[in-house]
Amino acid sequence: MWSRTVQALQTNFHVVVPRMPIFDLPVYNTNVTYLIKVLHDFIDWHGFKNVVLVGHAIGGQVALMYTYTHPENVSKLVLSGSTGLEKSPMSNESLTNRKIDHDFIHDMVSQAFYESSPMPEYFVEEIYLTVQNIPKRQAIGSMIKSSNQNAVTHFLSKIDNPTLLLWGLEDQLSPPEIALHFHDYLRNSELKFIKECGHMPMIEQPNAFNQHLISFLQ
């Protein structure tokens, strides 16, 4: 997902991509609150200061919650298609109570992309193989449930860190209205919409995404 962004940033910035152990945690720790602890331990162990957190979907929610609890470690925030304001269109029940075949995954993934964009088939295959694994499917369901239970609305107005909201204008999973609500709550935020782009701007429109990101960082 992030390869084009990493390539665009690595010449002038120190880029670190922490891999969240979503599929390696016991069920009782498979939640966004525990991911904040994982992220904090990672940042603390490396001795990072004044980091810029870039988060997409639940990653954006984790970045917001981390910034609220550890504002001294964060200089700026970049959020794209973030969760935390409204419940996810997916649910644990939708993953466990129905047949998960290629057609279902194809329809689900197609919602993440702008209708005129070619959808990467490897996305479909990778997600299909993931949800065929029962423990991984349960982990995804647990994370979605946790995301829905940890709304961020009550603390957003307390975040002062400069924040860039980078949103696909045709995002069906986290519509532009959600970006506008984030913009209203986050008093030190700026909002950039990317045209002809769905839920995955770093894949569909990497040049525009990276241009806005680098401008914000500089």
C-alpha contacts under 8 A as a table, 3 or more apart, distances in Angstrom:
res1	aa1	res2	aa2	distance
1	M	4	R	7.75
1	M	202	M	6.85
1	M	203	I	6.28
2	W	5	T	5.24
2	W	6	V	6.09
2	W	202	M	6.62
2	W	203	I	7.68
3	S	6	V	5.13
3	S	7	Q	6.19
4	R	7	Q	5.15
4	R	8	A	6.25
4	R	202	M	7.35
4	R	203	I	7.77
4	R	206	P	6.55
5	T	8	A	5.08
5	T	9	L	6.24
5	T	202	M	6.86
5	T	206	P	7.00
5	T	210	N	6.02
6	V	9	L	5.22
6	V	10	Q	5.76
6	V	15	V	6.70
7	Q	10	Q	5.56
7	Q	11	T	7.69
8	A	11	T	7.19
8	A	210	N	6.73
9	L	12	N	5.98
9	L	13	F	5.58
9	L	14	H	7.82
9	L	15	V	6.97
9	L	214	I	7.38
10	Q	13	F	5.20
10	Q	14	H	6.21
10	Q	15	V	5.95
18	P	39	L	7.85
18	P	42	F	7.82
20	M	35	L	7.14
20	M	38	V	7.62
20	M	39	L	7.94
21	P	24	D	5.14
21	P	25	L	6.37
22	I	25	L	6.04
22	I	30	T	6.42
22	I	139	A	6.86
22	I	140	I	7.91
23	F	135	P	7.79
23	F	136	K	5.84
23	F	139	A	6.25
25	L	28	Y	7.99
25	L	29	N	5.96
25	L	30	T	5.85
26	P	29	N	5.50
26	P	30	T	6.41
27	V	30	T	5.11
27	V	139	A	6.83
27	V	142	S	7.48
28	Y	31	N	7.62
29	N	34	Y	5.81
30	T	34	Y	6.91
30	T	35	L	7.84
30	T	139	A	6.34
30	T	142	S	6.22
30	T	143	M	5.99
31	N	34	Y	5.60
31	N	35	L	6.54
31	N	142	S	6.58
31	N	143	M	5.02
31	N	146	S	5.23
31	N	147	S	7.36
32	V	35	L	4.97
32	V	36	I	6.49
32	V	58	I	7.89
32	V	62	V	6.24
32	V	143	M	6.65
32	V	146	S	6.12
32	V	147	S	6.28
32	V	150	N	7.84
33	T	36	I	5.32
33	T	37	K	6.93
33	T	62	V	7.82
34	Y	37	K	5.10
34	Y	38	V	6.36
35	L	38	V	4.85
35	L	39	L	6.05
35	L	62	V	7.03
36	I	39	L	5.05
36	I	40	H	6.05
36	I	62	V	6.22
36	I	63	A	7.99
36	I	65	M	7.22
36	I	66	Y	5.71
37	K	40	H	5.06
37	K	41	D	6.08
38	V	41	D	5.22
38	V	42	F	6.18
39	L	42	F	5.03
39	L	43	I	6.19
39	L	66	Y	7.89
40	H	43	I	5.15
40	H	44	D	5.90
40	H	66	Y	7.63
41	D	44	D	5.07
41	D	45	W	5.83
42	F	45	W	5.25
42	F	46	H	6.34
43	I	46	H	5.37
43	I	47	G	6.06
43	I	48	F	5.36
43	I	49	K	7.92
44	D	47	G	4.95
44	D	48	F	6.42
45	W	48	F	7.94
48	F	51	V	6.68
48	F	73	N	7.58
49	K	73	N	5.26
49	K	74	V	7.11
50	N	72	E	7.41
50	N	73	N	5.09
50	N	74	V	4.76
50	N	75	S	4.63
50	N	76	K	7.83
51	V	73	N	6.28
51	V	74	V	4.86
51	V	75	S	5.58
51	V	76	K	6.98
52	V	74	V	6.02
52	V	75	S	5.67
52	V	76	K	4.71
52	V	77	L	5.64
52	V	78	V	7.44
53	L	63	A	6.17
53	L	74	V	7.15
53	L	76	K	6.54
53	L	77	L	5.03
53	L	78	V	6.16
54	V	59	G	7.97
54	V	60	G	7.02
54	V	63	A	7.27
54	V	77	L	6.08
54	V	78	V	4.59
54	V	79	L	5.99
55	G	58	I	7.56
55	G	59	G	4.50
55	G	60	G	3.82
55	G	61	Q	7.44
55	G	62	V	7.61
55	G	63	A	6.07
55	G	78	V	6.33
55	G	79	L	5.17
55	G	80	S	6.42
55	G	82	S	7.35
56	H	59	G	4.85
56	H	60	G	4.66
56	H	61	Q	7.92
56	H	79	L	5.98
56	H	80	S	4.79
56	H	81	G	5.72
56	H	82	S	5.51
57	A	60	G	5.26
57	A	61	Q	6.73
57	A	80	S	6.59
57	A	81	G	5.03
57	A	82	S	3.91
57	A	83	T	5.15
58	I	61	Q	4.90
58	I	62	V	6.20
58	I	82	S	6.07
58	I	83	T	5.41
58	I	84	G	7.64
58	I	147	S	6.94
59	G	62	V	5.06
59	G	63	A	6.16
59	G	82	S	7.18
60	G	63	A	4.95
60	G	64	L	6.19
60	G	78	V	7.86
60	G	79	L	5.34
60	G	80	S	6.73
60	G	81	G	7.55
60	G	82	S	4.77
60	G	83	T	6.71
61	Q	64	L	5.11
61	Q	65	M	6.20
61	Q	82	S	5.86
61	Q	83	T	5.49
61	Q	84	G	5.63
61	Q	147	S	7.77
61	Q	152	V	7.54
62	V	65	M	5.14
62	V	66	Y	5.97
63	A	66	Y	5.12
63	A	67	T	6.07
63	A	77	L	7.49
64	L	67	T	5.14
64	L	68	Y	6.27
64	L	77	L	7.84
64	L	152	V	7.67
65	M	68	Y	5.15
65	M	69	T	6.31
65	M	152	V	7.21
66	Y	69	T	5.19
66	Y	70	H	5.70
66	Y	71	P	7.51
67	T	70	H	5.12
67	T	71	P	4.71
67	T	73	N	7.64
67	T	74	V	6.22
67	T	159	I	7.45
68	Y	71	P	5.68
68	Y	155	F	7.27
68	Y	156	L	7.99
68	Y	158	K	7.61
68	Y	159	I	6.28
70	H	73	N	5.90
70	H	74	V	7.30
71	P	74	V	5.43
71	P	75	S	7.92
71	P	159	I	7.99
71	P	161	N	7.79
72	E	75	S	7.82
74	V	77	L	7.56
74	V	161	N	7.46
75	S	161	N	6.24
75	S	162	P	7.33
76	K	161	N	5.47
76	K	162	P	5.08
76	K	163	T	5.83
77	L	161	N	6.85
77	L	162	P	6.34
77	L	163	T	4.56
77	L	164	L	6.26
78	V	163	T	5.65
78	V	164	L	4.72
78	V	165	L	5.98
78	V	166	L	7.18
78	V	213	L	7.79
79	L	82	S	6.09
79	L	163	T	7.49
79	L	164	L	6.30
79	L	165	L	5.01
79	L	166	L	6.15
80	S	165	L	5.98
80	S	166	L	5.00
80	S	167	W	5.41
80	S	201	P	7.98
81	G	166	L	7.69
81	G	167	W	6.06
81	G	168	G	7.68
81	G	171	D	7.66
81	G	173	L	7.73
81	G	174	S	5.35
81	G	175	P	7.88
81	G	179	A	7.57
81	G	199	H	6.06
81	G	200	M	7.86
82	S	174	S	7.07
83	T	86	E	6.79
83	T	87	K	7.69
83	T	88	S	7.30
83	T	147	S	7.23
83	T	174	S	7.38
84	G	87	K	7.27
84	G	147	S	6.39
84	G	148	N	6.75
84	G	150	N	6.72
84	G	151	A	4.84
84	G	152	V	5.31
84	G	153	T	7.45
85	L	151	A	5.84
85	L	152	V	6.26
85	L	153	T	6.21
85	L	178	I	7.26
86	E	148	N	7.23
86	E	151	A	7.66
87	K	147	S	7.73
87	K	148	N	5.03
88	S	91	S	6.78
88	S	144	I	6.94
88	S	147	S	7.89
88	S	148	N	6.61
88	S	173	L	7.96
89	P	173	L	7.10
90	M	94	S	6.47
90	M	95	L	7.91
90	M	144	I	7.42
91	S	94	S	5.24
91	S	95	L	6.70
91	S	141	G	6.47
91	S	144	I	6.44
91	S	145	K	6.89
92	N	95	L	5.29
92	N	96	T	6.30
92	N	138	Q	7.71
92	N	140	I	7.78
92	N	141	G	4.23
92	N	142	S	6.88
92	N	144	I	6.94
92	N	145	K	6.66
93	E	96	T	5.12
93	E	97	N	5.44
93	E	141	G	7.86
94	S	97	N	5.73
94	S	98	R	6.33
95	L	98	R	6.53
95	L	100	I	7.35
95	L	137	R	6.97
95	L	141	G	6.83
96	T	137	R	7.87
96	T	138	Q	7.95
100	I	104	F	6.06
100	I	105	I	7.06
100	I	128	Y	7.81
100	I	131	V	7.60
100	I	132	Q	7.60
101	D	104	F	5.41
101	D	105	I	6.44
101	D	128	Y	7.30
102	H	105	I	5.14
102	H	106	H	5.91
102	H	124	V	7.43
102	H	125	E	7.81
102	H	128	Y	6.48
103	D	106	H	4.99
103	D	107	D	6.14
104	F	107	D	5.24
104	F	108	M	6.17
105	I	108	M	4.97
105	I	109	V	6.00
105	I	124	V	6.11
105	I	127	I	7.18
105	I	128	Y	6.21
106	H	109	V	5.24
106	H	110	S	5.95
106	H	124	V	5.73
107	D	110	S	5.14
107	D	111	Q	6.60
108	M	111	Q	5.57
108	M	112	A	7.37
109	V	112	A	5.39
109	V	113	F	7.29
109	V	123	F	7.45
109	V	124	V	6.53
110	S	113	F	5.50
110	S	114	Y	7.99
110	S	115	E	7.76
110	S	119	M	6.77
111	Q	114	Y	7.63
111	Q	172	Q	6.22
111	Q	173	L	6.92
111	Q	198	G	7.89
111	Q	199	H	7.98
112	A	171	D	6.90
112	A	172	Q	6.66
112	A	173	L	6.48
112	A	198	G	5.70
112	A	199	H	4.77
112	A	200	M	6.45
113	F	117	S	6.65
113	F	119	M	6.76
113	F	171	D	7.47
113	F	197	C	6.78
113	F	198	G	4.57
113	F	199	H	6.01
113	F	200	M	6.57
113	F	204	E	7.44
114	Y	117	S	5.44
114	Y	170	E	6.28
114	Y	171	D	7.37
114	Y	196	E	6.13
114	Y	197	C	5.10
114	Y	198	G	4.58
114	Y	199	H	7.87
114	Y	204	E	7.96
116	S	196	E	7.96
117	S	204	E	7.27
119	M	123	F	7.96
120	P	123	F	5.60
120	P	124	V	7.35
121	E	124	V	5.22
121	E	125	E	6.45
122	Y	125	E	5.05
122	Y	126	E	5.89
123	F	126	E	5.23
123	F	127	I	6.10
124	V	127	I	5.39
124	V	128	Y	5.95
125	E	128	Y	5.02
125	E	129	L	6.14
126	E	129	L	5.32
126	E	130	T	6.22
127	I	130	T	4.95
127	I	131	V	6.26
128	Y	131	V	5.48
128	Y	132	Q	6.34
129	L	132	Q	5.26
129	L	133	N	6.94
130	T	133	N	5.59
130	T	136	K	6.41
130	T	137	R	7.05
131	V	134	I	6.64
131	V	136	K	6.25
131	V	137	R	4.76
132	Q	136	K	7.97
132	Q	137	R	7.09
133	N	136	K	5.38
133	N	137	R	6.11
134	I	137	R	4.98
134	I	138	Q	6.14
135	P	138	Q	5.06
135	P	139	A	6.17
136	K	139	A	4.93
136	K	140	I	6.25
137	R	140	I	5.18
137	R	141	G	6.26
138	Q	141	G	5.03
138	Q	142	S	6.05
139	A	142	S	5.04
139	A	143	M	6.16
140	I	143	M	5.13
140	I	144	I	6.21
141	G	144	I	5.16
141	G	145	K	6.15
142	S	145	K	5.12
142	S	146	S	6.13
143	M	146	S	5.04
143	M	147	S	6.10
144	I	147	S	5.04
144	I	148	N	6.29
145	K	148	N	5.20
145	K	149	Q	6.31
146	S	149	Q	5.03
146	S	150	N	6.24
147	S	150	N	5.36
147	S	151	A	7.25
148	N	151	A	6.50
151	A	154	H	7.51
152	V	155	F	6.02
152	V	156	L	6.34
153	T	156	L	5.55
153	T	185	Y	7.63
154	H	157	S	7.50
155	F	158	K	5.41
155	F	159	I	7.12
156	L	159	I	5.52
156	L	182	F	7.97
156	L	185	Y	5.63
156	L	186	L	5.65
157	S	160	D	7.74
157	S	185	Y	5.22
157	S	186	L	5.43
157	S	187	R	6.40
158	K	186	L	7.89
159	I	186	L	6.57
159	I	187	R	7.68
159	I	188	N	7.92
160	D	186	L	7.46
160	D	187	R	6.89
160	D	188	N	5.81
161	N	188	N	6.51
162	P	188	N	5.19
162	P	189	S	5.78
163	T	186	L	7.63
163	T	188	N	6.26
163	T	189	S	4.47
163	T	190	E	6.39
164	L	189	S	5.72
164	L	190	E	5.14
164	L	191	L	6.04
164	L	192	K	7.56
164	L	213	L	7.90
164	L	216	F	7.15
165	L	179	A	6.93
165	L	183	H	7.49
165	L	189	S	7.09
165	L	190	E	6.10
165	L	191	L	4.66
165	L	192	K	6.09
166	L	191	L	6.27
166	L	192	K	5.11
166	L	193	F	6.11
166	L	194	I	7.38
166	L	209	F	7.20
166	L	212	H	7.83
167	W	171	D	7.41
167	W	176	P	7.03
167	W	179	A	6.90
167	W	191	L	7.71
167	W	192	K	6.33
167	W	193	F	4.92
167	W	194	I	6.06
167	W	199	H	7.51
167	W	201	P	7.09
168	G	171	D	5.11
168	G	176	P	7.41
168	G	193	F	5.70
168	G	194	I	4.88
168	G	195	K	6.40
168	G	196	E	7.27
168	G	197	C	4.59
168	G	198	G	4.77
168	G	199	H	5.85
168	G	200	M	7.25
168	G	201	P	5.90
169	L	175	P	7.61
169	L	176	P	6.02
169	L	193	F	5.39
169	L	194	I	5.49
169	L	195	K	5.26
169	L	196	E	6.64
169	L	197	C	5.87
169	L	198	G	6.55
170	E	175	P	7.08
170	E	176	P	7.40
170	E	195	K	7.17
170	E	196	E	6.34
170	E	197	C	5.44
170	E	198	G	4.72
170	E	199	H	7.54
171	D	174	S	5.70
171	D	175	P	4.96
171	D	176	P	6.68
171	D	197	C	6.72
171	D	198	G	3.90
171	D	199	H	4.64
172	Q	175	P	5.22
172	Q	198	G	6.60
172	Q	199	H	6.79
173	L	199	H	6.41
174	S	178	I	6.32
174	S	179	A	7.83
174	S	199	H	6.89
175	P	178	I	5.65
175	P	179	A	7.12
176	P	179	A	5.01
176	P	180	L	6.35
177	E	180	L	5.04
177	E	181	H	6.30
178	I	181	H	5.00
178	I	182	F	6.24
179	A	182	F	5.08
179	A	183	H	6.15
179	A	191	L	7.50
180	L	183	H	4.91
180	L	184	D	6.22
180	L	191	L	7.79
181	H	184	D	5.03
181	H	185	Y	6.30
182	F	185	Y	5.18
182	F	186	L	5.91
183	H	186	L	5.33
183	H	187	R	7.08
183	H	189	S	5.96
183	H	190	E	6.81
183	H	191	L	6.61
184	D	187	R	6.65
186	L	189	S	5.56
192	K	212	H	7.70
194	I	197	C	6.02
194	I	201	P	7.43
194	I	205	Q	7.65
194	I	208	A	7.09
194	I	209	F	7.54
197	C	200	M	7.27
197	C	201	P	5.99
197	C	204	E	6.23
197	C	205	Q	6.65
198	G	201	P	6.47
198	G	204	E	7.55
200	M	203	I	5.54
200	M	204	E	6.07
201	P	204	E	4.97
201	P	205	Q	5.04
201	P	206	P	6.26
201	P	209	F	6.23
202	M	205	Q	5.88
202	M	206	P	4.55
202	M	209	F	5.83
202	M	210	N	7.54
203	I	206	P	5.51
205	Q	208	A	5.62
205	Q	209	F	6.09
206	P	209	F	4.93
206	P	210	N	5.83
207	N	210	N	5.26
207	N	211	Q	6.00
208	A	211	Q	5.09
208	A	212	H	6.27
209	F	212	H	5.48
209	F	213	L	6.19
210	N	213	L	4.91
210	N	214	I	5.98
211	Q	214	I	5.36
211	Q	215	S	6.17
212	H	215	S	5.20
212	H	216	F	6.22
213	L	216	F	5.18
213	L	217	L	6.25
214	I	217	L	5.03
214	I	218	Q	6.12
215	S	218	Q	5.29
